[in-house]
Amino acid sequence: MQPPPRKVKETQEAKVAFAEQVARLQSKHQQESELLEEIRSFSKQRAAIEKEYGQALHRLATQYLKKDWHRGRGDSADARSVFAVWRSVIEATEQSGLSRLSAAEGYRSLTAEALKSLRVAKEQRTKKGLEQLQRVQGELVDALRELNKVKKRYCQLEHIADVAREKAADAQAKSKKNDHGLFHFRTSLQKLCVKLNARLTECDQQLTESRNEYLLTLAAINSHHGHYHATDLPALMKVIDGDLYDQLRQQFTVLCRTEIDTCQSTQTAFCRIREDSTQVSREHDLKLFLQDNPAFTKGSVFHFQAAPNDKVSSLVHRSSSQEGVSCLDKEARKWATKAAKDYKIITHGERVLQTLERRRKLVPEDEGAGVEQKMEEVKESLRKAKVQLELQTTVCLKEPCQQNITERVLCFSFPPCFHIPCYGLEGKLK
C-alpha cells in the first residue's frame, strides 16, 4: 500500500509555479534573442553571397557583351536567329546579376542598426517585465501566507472546540448517570456542566468566525489568483513581447519579397528567351545568312569566248575524217567513257560501302575506327564520282542539240538493256 500523498503548503506550491513561469519566460526571451541574432547573421552572410554572385554574373555578361555582335546584318533585328537569342541570354544574365546586387542591398538592410536596437529594446522590456511580474507574484505569495495564518488559526480553534465538545459531552453523560464520587455533590456537577457548555458555545462561536474568515480569505485568494492568470500574466507577457512579432513579420516579409522579386525578374526574362529559342531553326538562320552573303546565291556564269577569226559559237556535226565520223560523235564517245568509268566507281563503291557497314557491326570496338576511316574514304570517292557523272550529263543537256548528244552518250556508254541511275537528273533527261 502506497503512503498518502505528502501535503504541500499553498505558499510553497505557488512559489514553485511562479519560479517555473519566470524561468520559461526567460528561456523564451533567450530563444527570441538568438532568433534575432540568427536573422541578422544570416542576412549579413546572404547579402555577401548575393553581392559576390551578382558581381560575378555582371562581369561575365559584360565580358561577352563587349564582343562584336554584328556577325550578321539581319541577326540583331530578328529575335529568332541564334545570335539574337544568345545575346538575349547574355543580357538576361546581366539583368540577373543586377537583380542579385539589388537583393544584396535588401538583405543588408536586415543587418542594420534597426535589428540591433530591436534586440536591445527586447532585452530592456524583458528585464522590466520580469521585475514587475515578480512583484505581482510576491503579492500573491504574501496573500497566501496570510491565508496560511488564517487556516492555522482555524485549525487550532477547531481542535479547541473539539476538546471542549468532548469534555461537555462527558460531563453531561456523568450527570445523567448520577455517576459522582463521594466528595462530588450533584450541584457541583451541574455547575461543571453549565461551565463546560458555556465554554463549548464560546469555542463554537470563535470557530465559526475563524471558518468564515478562512472561507472569505480563500475566496479572495482564488479571485486574486484567477485575476493574475487572466489579466496580470497575459498583460505582462504582452509588455515583454512588445512589437517583436510585428518586426519579425516585417523581416520575414522583406526576406521573401526580396527573393521573389529577384526570381520573378529572372524568370520573366528567361521565359521570353525560351519562347524565342523554340523558334530557332537551321532553315531560318540559313535564310538570314544567305541574305547577308550574296556570294552564296549569285554564282558565276562563264560564257564562250570565240577566237578573233572564229564565227561559230555552237556545237557542229561536221565530219572531220574520210570515214564520216562526226566531231560530235568523238566528243560523245569521250564523255561516255568518262561517264561509264564514274558509274562503275559508283556501283562498286556502293557494294563496298554495304560490306564495310556489315563488317563494322561485327568487328571489336578497337578495330571499328579503321573500318569507319575506310568507309569515309569510299564515301568521298562516291561523292566525287556522282558529281562527275552529273556534270558530264548536265554539260550535254545545256546545249540546243541536247537530245541528240544525250542519246549518243547513253548509246556509247551502256548497253540498251542496262539500267542507268540518274542522280537527280531524271527531270533533265525527260
PyMOL commands that set and color helices and strands:
alter all, ss='L'
color gray80, all
select helices_A, chain A and resi 10-65+82-109+113-177+186-241+244-277+282-292+294-296+327-362+365-397+402-413+426-429
alter helices_A, ss='H'
color red, helices_A
deselect
rebuild
show_as cartoon
